[in-house]
Amino acid sequence: NPHSDLPCATEDATGSRKTMTWSRYAQLLSFTDCSGYVTRYDHDRFGQMTAVHREEGLSQYHAYDSRGQLIAVKDTQGHETRYEYNIAGDLTAVIAPD
């Protein structure tokens, strides 16, 4: 990887190879597994992961509050899990989709 010492590929004892691409800010941008399936990652200007897009057409979207805390994860089908925090920033509730 020209931007850092982060690995651009790994290979296990069986020869299975996985590749990664990184942003100049050391954020994972894509991961290709040994079967060739690619997963892409989007980040906001604060470096928080905002989306994960799998080659199979499945995506997850992450939302954060002004303190940078994860407040929601939504999937391609619209199912949303929400997270609530107290004033100290401690997680107080996880509200799963119906």
C-alpha positions as CSV (number, residue, x, y, z in Angstrom):
1,N,0.0,0.0,0.0
2,P,1.7,3.3,-1.0
3,H,-0.1,5.3,1.7
4,S,1.0,3.3,4.8
5,D,2.3,0.1,6.2
6,L,-1.2,-1.4,6.1
7,P,-1.4,-4.7,4.2
8,C,-2.7,-4.8,0.7
9,A,-3.1,-8.6,0.7
10,T,-2.9,-11.6,2.9
11,E,-2.4,-15.2,1.9
12,D,-3.0,-18.2,4.2
13,A,-1.3,-21.6,4.2
14,T,-3.8,-23.0,1.6
15,G,-3.0,-20.2,-0.9
16,S,-6.3,-18.3,-0.3
17,R,-5.6,-14.7,-1.1
18,K,-7.5,-11.7,0.3
19,T,-6.8,-8.1,-0.9
20,M,-7.5,-4.7,0.7
21,T,-7.4,-1.2,-0.5
22,W,-7.0,1.8,1.9
23,S,-7.5,5.5,1.7
24,R,-4.7,7.9,2.4
25,Y,-6.2,8.3,5.9
26,A,-5.9,4.5,6.6
27,Q,-9.6,3.8,6.1
28,L,-10.5,0.5,4.6
29,L,-12.1,1.1,1.2
30,S,-12.5,-2.4,-0.2
31,F,-11.9,-6.0,0.7
32,T,-11.8,-8.8,-1.8
33,D,-12.2,-12.3,-0.3
34,C,-10.6,-15.5,-1.6
35,S,-13.7,-16.1,-3.7
36,G,-13.4,-12.8,-5.5
37,Y,-16.3,-11.1,-3.7
38,V,-15.7,-7.4,-3.1
39,T,-17.0,-5.5,-0.2
40,R,-16.8,-1.7,-0.4
41,Y,-16.7,0.8,2.5
42,D,-17.8,4.4,2.6
43,H,-16.7,6.9,5.2
44,D,-17.7,10.4,6.1
45,R,-15.4,13.4,6.5
46,F,-14.8,12.4,10.2
47,G,-13.5,9.0,9.2
48,Q,-16.6,7.1,10.4
49,M,-17.8,4.2,8.3
50,T,-21.1,5.2,6.8
51,A,-21.9,2.3,4.5
52,V,-20.8,-1.2,3.7
53,H,-21.7,-2.5,0.2
54,R,-21.4,-6.2,-0.5
55,E,-21.1,-7.6,-4.0
56,E,-24.2,-9.7,-3.4
57,G,-26.3,-6.5,-3.5
58,L,-26.6,-6.2,0.3
59,S,-25.7,-2.9,2.0
60,Q,-25.7,-1.5,5.5
61,Y,-25.8,2.2,6.3
62,H,-24.6,3.7,9.5
63,A,-25.7,7.0,11.0
64,Y,-23.9,9.0,13.8
65,D,-24.9,11.8,16.1
66,S,-22.9,15.0,16.6
67,R,-20.8,13.3,19.2
68,G,-19.7,10.6,16.8
69,Q,-21.8,7.9,18.4
70,L,-23.4,5.3,16.2
71,I,-27.2,5.9,16.4
72,A,-28.6,3.7,13.6
73,V,-27.7,0.9,11.3
74,K,-30.1,0.3,8.3
75,D,-30.0,-2.5,5.8
76,T,-31.0,-2.7,2.2
77,Q,-34.5,-3.9,3.1
78,G,-35.0,-0.9,5.4
79,H,-34.6,-2.7,8.7
80,E,-33.1,-0.3,11.2
81,T,-31.5,-0.9,14.5
82,R,-31.2,2.2,16.7
83,Y,-28.9,3.0,19.6
84,E,-29.5,5.5,22.4
85,Y,-27.1,7.0,24.8
86,N,-27.3,8.9,28.1
87,I,-25.7,12.3,28.6
88,A,-22.4,10.7,29.7
89,G,-22.3,8.9,26.3
90,D,-23.0,5.4,27.7
91,L,-25.1,3.1,25.5
92,T,-28.5,2.8,27.2
93,A,-30.7,1.1,24.7
94,V,-30.5,-1.0,21.5
95,I,-33.8,-0.9,19.6
96,A,-34.0,-3.7,17.1
97,P,-36.2,-3.7,14.0
98,D,-39.7,-5.2,14.5
